Each structure stands twice: as structure tokens, then as C-alpha cells.
Amino acid sequence: MKTEKSPPLLIGILAPGQFRVLLIGAFFLAGFLLLAGKLYLEQIQSGDEHREKISRQSIRRIRIPARRGRIFSSDLRLLAGNQAENNLVFYPEEMRLGRRSKSVRYMLAAADTIAAAIGRKNPLTEESVIRHLNTRPGLPITVFEQLTPQETARALESSRHFRGVDIEPGEIRIYPCGRLAAHLIGSTRLESRENAADRRDFFYYVPDLVGRDGVERAFDRLPGSGAGDPDVVPGSPESPLGLRGLPGYSLVQVDHLGYIRQSLIDKIEPLHGNNVILTIDSRAQEIAESLLVGKRGAFVLLDAANGDILAAASNPAYDLSEFTPVLRREYYQSLLSNPDRPLINRAFQGVYTPGSILKPLVALALLNAGINPESTLFCDGGIPVGNATIRCASWRSGGHGEVNLVSALEKSCNPYMIAQGLKTGLDRIAEVLASAGIGRKTGVELSEGSGTFPSDANKRRLYRTGWNAYDTALLSIGQGMVTVTPLQAAVFAAALANGGEVWQPHLVRQVVDPYGNVLRERKPTLRSRLATPPEHLETVRKGMFEVVNSPHGSGREAALPGLQLYGKTGSAEVGPRSNRRLTTWFICFVSHQGKTYAAAIMIEEGRSGGKSCAPLAAEFFARYFQPVPVEKEKNVNPGT
């Protein structure tokens, strides 16, 4: 006999319908508890994380470029600066008309109307507007740049029926002096957004102007300022900014399409760039450049007491005003295709055979070796070296006759220098050349050539053969395996003038902040001393004086009444035998009103150093030492 199981207690208490209601209620209660727990986790425990994500989606950081610093000459003439301009812009968020296609047509119609009013071509296309809306809807569209006051007035009048149109101030880089010191100043370009170091820090990236070459590039960030080092903050006292400043930023709120909903949440102003003051004297630079017109060459003028570069001209040159606001492709291509290579700074980067301007240094080596400066040799116009004969410039007239060291320098006699150079040998000559900086970069702030140092090791490296007597003979007259830059020539000319001190040349005198506070100032740097005693220098200086002031001196066309100018001419044969050309030179130094100047002049394919270069030195100093008229217009203050 079966016995029935007793029903559960709960079923015994509740009716079947009531039990089902309770079961369903418990199910819903569990669901609500689960939802409440999830809400607690999302809103309380993970709330900060979600708010940050929402903020990242709706807040945009817009980069504000800093104003670029200016470049001045030593007499505070503005060489590179900034000029205010008016630009007409469209604000996409204010020109939205529902559908994108309708908004684009509205913008194009506004641009067409304004373009007709100001007499310009509409630069916008449907593709360019759509591209902007897809990539940078939070930034205004620049439609017309550099509006004149008349264009600005007409643009505002014609656009009054369109919303979202405004005039925004801007700045462009300007070079008020055009060609003056173009190779030294350099130019700028907009930085590539993709390659910018701080690209990830900003949603909308407005780039800086960065230096392309010259001082603009060398002092874009100050040398040694820690640019690129994450542990060094640009603009800190330990790392002063260069011409390029530190950007600011603004924070804006955008909607889900990227259009600005709230125009400004926060704004940090940029830290503007610092100003650079060069050692260049703008008047000396102008005169030097004018003397090179129509020639291929270079002119360098130094303060012999400290190495300051007062002028550094290179010709052919180019016009910096053509590089702004953007460099025209046609103009740049014309510079690249020009066989005279106007983009090369011949003063710093050109390396040339020095010819006889090297003879003063060789003469010091002869004296160091014990050669008696009063002993004479007979010059008959040539000297045999091995199986060859090296001729003198006087060979057509039968030679210079009896010459000693001073008259050999005066007349630039090859046979004397070769005969004595062979006695002295390479090592002693190389010692003096090394002390003068031959074959070594000078340390100037811009890109430069190092030249070629004459040595057995270098000849073996370049030509796979050792040094011989013929090489020493050529070196004794500044030919063969030795090259220098015009800047190097001016540096050792200054050393001959100042008692043997080889100063590092400087192009930049000061860096000052926008308020005029000096952040960095060049300190004269002594790199070496000529390897010779003072009495030998005095002997060589006598020869250089006769070069200019003797009736038979090779540089007599540089003579000026009332000035004691010391110099040395040079004419170096270059090129194959079938197409020999002359690189002509003149180095010199002169004191005037308590200051000593040293100069080097080089002309490619000249007639001779005495005919092509020495007269330029005379004209330069005659003009430069004239009283300066009082200028009516004051120069710009670099601290404003």
C-alpha cells in the first residue's frame, strides 16, 4: 500500500497561483538587484574612467603656435621679422545647414560672393571643403590671406548676409632686406604635422614655422638647449628657447560630429621665441655684397681682436623675400638649376685652392726652420723639381732676380718659396698650417667646409700614393693637396694681424628674450696660436706691408692714402690642363680708429689676385671708413 508524500510546507500555506506570483516577483527582484549592482560598478567605481573617456570624446585641444623671434644685425637693423596680416576665415560650426552637402554649397556660395567683391579667385573647391570637414571640423577654414585694408572692407561688406564669416589676424615671416645676408639669415617653412615631436599632444595641430637653413635653422632651438630631450623643458632657465617659441593651447568642446559647441573652455598663451642679434654690420655687408655683383666669389670681414664676423658675402645670392609667405616652386627650381649655384654659401662652404695667400704661413715655417730672412736666392722665372719645372708669374720677364724672404712675399716669388720649402720639409710647414686652422672647421655657428689638410696620410687616403718632394714644392706656393674656405683664410689673416691668436669666428653676438633680457652672449674663444715666435710674425708682416705699399708689390692696387694696409695676393690654377682656370685671392688686415680688421676676398675665374681682388679691398675700406651719415629712421628695438 502506497503512502502519499506530504507537500512542501510553502505549498501547503500558499495556493498554487500565489506561489507562481511569488516566484515571478523573486525573479524580477533578482534582476533589479543585478541592475543596481551593475549601475553601482559603472557610475561609482568606474565613474571617473567613463567621465575621462567622455571628456576625451567631446574636448579638443587646439595648438596655438608661438610668435617666432626676430633676427637683427649688430647695428640693430631688422633682417628677419614678422608682419601682421588679415585673413578671411569660415567657421564651419556656424555655417551648418543640416545636411553636409547643403552646408558645403553654402560655404562655396559665400566664397564666390566674397571673391567677386575683392577681385580674387575663389580658392575653395567642394573637395577641399569636404576634406577639411572630415579632418579638422573644429578649426576655421582660411579662405583669403593677406587682405589689404580695401579688400578687408569689401570682404566684410559682401559677407554680411552670410553667417560664420570673420576676419582673423595672422602673421607671416618677412625679410625686409631681401638679398642682404641671405645665405647667413636663411629661411623658414611650416613644420610637417606628421613629424612634429608634440603632434600627439594636440587633437588639432597648427604648426610652427621652423628654420630651413642659415641662422633660422641653427638657432631654431638654441644649440645645447636640450631640444628633443624629454627631461629638458624648452623655455626653462636651463634651456632657453631659440627663435622658435613654446606653443600654447586652447580647449574647446565639440559635438559628436566634431563641430565646436563651446568656443573656449580654457586657454594657455604661448611663450614667444627669442630674438637673435648677429655680429654682422649691415653697412659692411651691403658694401661687400655690392662689390661682388656680377662675379662668383666671397668676401669675409672679421674683427681681428675677437673673431666677430662683420661681413660674410657670397655671390651669386638669392632674394629671401621670394621665400615668404611660401617658397614658390618655380623660383626654387630656378635656383637649383642655375649652374652658378646661388644656394651655396661660398664664404663658409666653398673650399678652394689657396695659392699664394698661403705663403705668409709657409714663410713662418721657413723662419722656424732657421732660414735666414736676409739670405737671397736668384729667381730666373722658374725652378726645376724632379722632371718638371714650376714657373713664376715673372717668367716672361726673366724672373725677379735676387730676392730674400720679404721681397719674395712682396713679389709673390714661387722659386724662392719652393727652394726654401724643400729645405724645410713637410712636417715643419704642416705644423704651422695646423696651428692656423687649415683642414679644420672654424667652429662658426653655421654649416661650413673643413678644407683639406696636406699630409702623407691624407694623400694616401685620397690618392693611394705617398707624399713626395713635388707635393712639398706645390704646397710651398699654396697649390697641390691643400684647400681652404674664405672664412678660414680670413681667420688666419686675423691671426697674422693680432700677434698669432687664432680666434673662433662668431656670427651671433647675443640672444635676447622679447623683453630685452640677454639670455646668451658670445664669448670670444681662442682656438690656438700660430706656431711661431713674435719676431717671425713681424718679419712676415713686413713682407705683407710691401705687397700693398711697394711700387712692385703684387697687391699694390689695394693701397689707400692714409691707411697702412697689409696684404697678400693669390692665384691658384684649378681644373684640367685643357681647361685651366684661376681662383684668385687677396687676404689683408688694417687698423682704423683703434680697431683691427682682417679680410679675405675670393673671386672664381679671376685674372689674378692683384687685378681681381686687391682693388675690391681698396674700394671696400675706402667706402667703409667714410663717416657714416646720421640716419633719419631709427632701427628696431630687439626687446620689443
Stockholm file with secondary structure:
# STOCKHOLM 1.0

chainA/1-640         MKTEKSPPLLIGILAPGQFRVLLIGAFFLAGFLLLAGKLYLEQIQSGDEHREKISRQSIRRIRIPARRGRIFSSDLRLLAGNQAENNLVFYPEEMRLGRRSKSVRYMLAAADTIAAAIGRKNPLTEESVIRHLNTRPGLPITVFEQLTPQETARALESSRHFRGVDIEPGEIRIYPCGRLAAHLIGSTRLESRENAADRRDFFYYVPDLVGRDGVERAFDRLPGSGAGDPDVVPGSPESPLGLRGLPGYSLVQVDHLGYIRQSLIDKIEPLHGNNVILTIDSRAQEIAESLLVGKRGAFVLLDAANGDILAAASNPAYDLSEFTPVLRREYYQSLLSNPDRPLINRAFQGVYTPGSILKPLVALALLNAGINPESTLFCDGGIPVGNATIRCASWRSGGHGEVNLVSALEKSCNPYMIAQGLKTGLDRIAEVLASAGIGRKTGVELSEGSGTFPSDANKRRLYRTGWNAYDTALLSIGQGMVTVTPLQAAVFAAALANGGEVWQPHLVRQVVDPYGNVLRERKPTLRSRLATPPEHLETVRKGMFEVVNSPHGSGREAALPGLQLYGKTGSAEVGPRSNRRLTTWFICFVSHQGKTYAAAIMIEEGRSGGKSCAPLAAEFFARYFQPVPVEKEKNVNPGT
#=GR chainA/1-640 SS CCCCCCCCHHHHHSCHHHHHHHHHHHHHHHHHHHHHHHHHIIIIISHHHHHHHHHHHHEEEEEECCCCCCEECTTCCEEEEEEEEEEEEECGGGSCCSSHHHHHHHHHHHHHHHHHHHTCCCCCCHHHHHHHHHHCTTSCEEEECSCCHHHHHHHHHHTTTSSSEEEEEEEEEECTTTTTTHHHHCCEEECCTTTCTTGGGCSBCCCCEEECSHHHHHTSSCTTSCTTCTTSCTTSTTSCCCSSCBCEEEEEEECTTSCEEEEEEEEECCBCCCEEEESCCHHHHHHHHHHTTTSCEEEEEEETTTCBEEEEEEESCCCGGGGSSSCCHHHHHHHHHCTTCTTSCTTTTCCBCCGGGGHHHHHHHHHHTTCCTTCCEEECSEEEETTEEEECTTGGGTCCEEECHHHHHHHTCHHHHHHHHHHHCHHHHHHHHHHTTTTSCCCCSSCCCCCBCCCHHHHHHHHSSCCCHHHHHHHTTTCSSCBBCHHHHHHHHHHHHHTSEEECCBSEEEEECTTSCEEEECCCCEEEECSSCHHHHHHHHHHHHHHHHSTTCTTGGGCCTTCCCEEEEEEEEESCGGGCEEEEEEEEEEEETTEEEEEEEEEETCSCIIIIIHHHHHHHHHHHTSCCCCCSSCCCCTTC
#=GC SS_cons         CCCCCCCCHHHHHSCHHHHHHHHHHHHHHHHHHHHHHHHHIIIIISHHHHHHHHHHHHEEEEEECCCCCCEECTTCCEEEEEEEEEEEEECGGGSCCSSHHHHHHHHHHHHHHHHHHHTCCCCCCHHHHHHHHHHCTTSCEEEECSCCHHHHHHHHHHTTTSSSEEEEEEEEEECTTTTTTHHHHCCEEECCTTTCTTGGGCSBCCCCEEECSHHHHHTSSCTTSCTTCTTSCTTSTTSCCCSSCBCEEEEEEECTTSCEEEEEEEEECCBCCCEEEESCCHHHHHHHHHHTTTSCEEEEEEETTTCBEEEEEEESCCCGGGGSSSCCHHHHHHHHHCTTCTTSCTTTTCCBCCGGGGHHHHHHHHHHTTCCTTCCEEECSEEEETTEEEECTTGGGTCCEEECHHHHHHHTCHHHHHHHHHHHCHHHHHHHHHHTTTTSCCCCSSCCCCCBCCCHHHHHHHHSSCCCHHHHHHHTTTCSSCBBCHHHHHHHHHHHHHTSEEECCBSEEEEECTTSCEEEECCCCEEEECSSCHHHHHHHHHHHHHHHHSTTCTTGGGCCTTCCCEEEEEEEEESCGGGCEEEEEEEEEEEETTEEEEEEEEEETCSCIIIIIHHHHHHHHHHHTSCCCCCSSCCCCTTC
//
